[in-house]
Amino acid sequence: MNDWSQALSHGTKAERRDGGTFSGNRGLQIEEGLLFEQDASGRCGVDLPEPPAHADRLGSARRRGPIGLPGLSEPQVIRHFTRLSQKNYAIDSGLYPLGSCTMKHNPRLNEKMARLPGFGDVHPLQPVSTVQGAFELIDTLAHWLKTLTGMPAVAMSPAAGAHGELCGLMSIRAALEARKETRHKVLVPESAHGTNPATAAACGFAVEAIPADARGRVDLAALKAKLGPDVAALMLTNPNTCGLFESEIIEIAKAVHEAGAYFYCDGANFNAIVGRVRPADLGVDCMHINLHKTFSTPHGGGGPGSGPVVLAESLAPYAPLPWVVHGKKGFEILEHKKGAAKKAFGRLKGNHGQMGMFVRALSYMMSHGSDGLRQVASDAVLNANYILAELGKDMSPAFPGPCMHEALFDDHFLKDTGVATLDFAKALIDEGYHPMTMYFPLVVHGALLIEPTETESKDSLDHFIAVLKALAKRAKSGDADYFHGAPYLTPRRRLDETAAARKPILRWRPEEVKEAAE
Ligand SMILES: Cc1ncc(COP(=O)(O)O)c(C=O)c1O
């Protein structure tokens, strides 16, 4: 039996909500309680026969009270989760302008390939002779990554960009130990993603910040002043998180190498240069690649991710186990620190990495071809520059263009309006867009970082630009109150983000619900 009355709210509770309707619903957006609140005792999704009488063998371990699961019908559960999924804004719903996070369209062909039983059902502990096809796929993907970056080796197992950073720094540490050198500092530009300093610190290095210059690039003189015999590595993102190509990168690499340090490149933004620039030619010693950002594997929701790390000759021997190698009878795996893999720094993950992501990434590469990947980078850069140019007069670009794959604005255009970056971004939600990245990178005041990606059409960009122009005009017209109240049309309005971070309620308990309602 299905009972709407349990799911839907009405009466006094609803009147307290902002919807303005009797039910609290807005159009087809249903306002409903948690499944636990919808509980009706005795209701069940299945009709099981009474079990035959049996002897009680549990003794004192027998359950004394009810199990605490809600009584629900099958349609109630299906509708609840379907409605929840519809509340989730996604790249499949519309333009997703988050900068630095690259919410890129995931072609459905990739999904089809990843679900082929030979890939989808493969088990990491199967005998090697039965998974030669899977190893061939890993080897082919490794070949593409090495070719596109110009690097001779790649570690495939890291499960995210940040995990790749860890892999890179652990390889560097192993190489330094082999050189019998104790270098304890890692230099990280101020504009870096938070994972860079966090990884270096987690690896036991002291982190020192390098300032940005007025052009949003690494201040070369400041970098040179910090380089010395105690520096293990520079971690530099290119293109950087201001969406700019580090134009002095060759000189930077030279200075790092002259100081005896390694050049780690955060390759999360490789989607802006893939097929156009090979990091090896820039002097990079190792670099992680976020497959989800460059090669269209799904992103968000906590994974599974994939962040392979390409390595120069000097770091390749230290790559983590297991290694997939060409043997006499096909592919073999080196699982232990001996023979060719005797210098490996150890193991980062149980097995070879995220197979499903490998299939999706290779499917993307092969369906685009090398010329297509080059086009992807060009289109991503073109789209970002279109946004930067079109909004240049209405909003305030943080640095003069051109930019790479993302357009960065500061909050100068909101000066004296009473509208903050947060208010502006919240108002965008009512217009049907997920907000852009806010307040990052930290080197820019009130930053608004927009990455359209390559698949947005000119029409789609024009609509987004028109909305931003209208919002900027409204902010400048003195209508700050409107922005302070936004968003108006969402199932929930502004949440107390501090309380959510400091006092998160992660588990439903009847008392907490009662308290929250009071
Ligand atoms: C520049 C940069 N570096 C590192 C990362 C970390 O990657 P992941 O989220 O896969 O750990 C990101 C993530 O978006 C990033 O933008």
The ligand as a Gaussian input file, in Angstrom:
#p B3LYP/6-31G(d) Opt

LIG

0 1
 C       44.404000      22.531000      -8.872000
 C       43.902000      21.303000      -8.163000
 N       44.786000      20.483000      -7.570000
 C       44.385000      19.368000      -6.932000
 C       43.062000      19.016000      -6.863000
 C       42.680000      17.792000      -6.091000
 O       42.092000      16.815000      -6.890000
 P       41.086000      15.742000      -6.246000
 O       39.831000      16.476000      -5.890000
 O       40.863000      14.727000      -7.335000
 O       41.770000      15.139000      -5.055000
 C       42.102000      19.838000      -7.474000
 C       40.656000      19.486000      -7.412000
 O       39.793000      20.030000      -7.988000
 C       42.537000      21.015000      -8.133000
 O       41.667000      21.855000      -8.712000

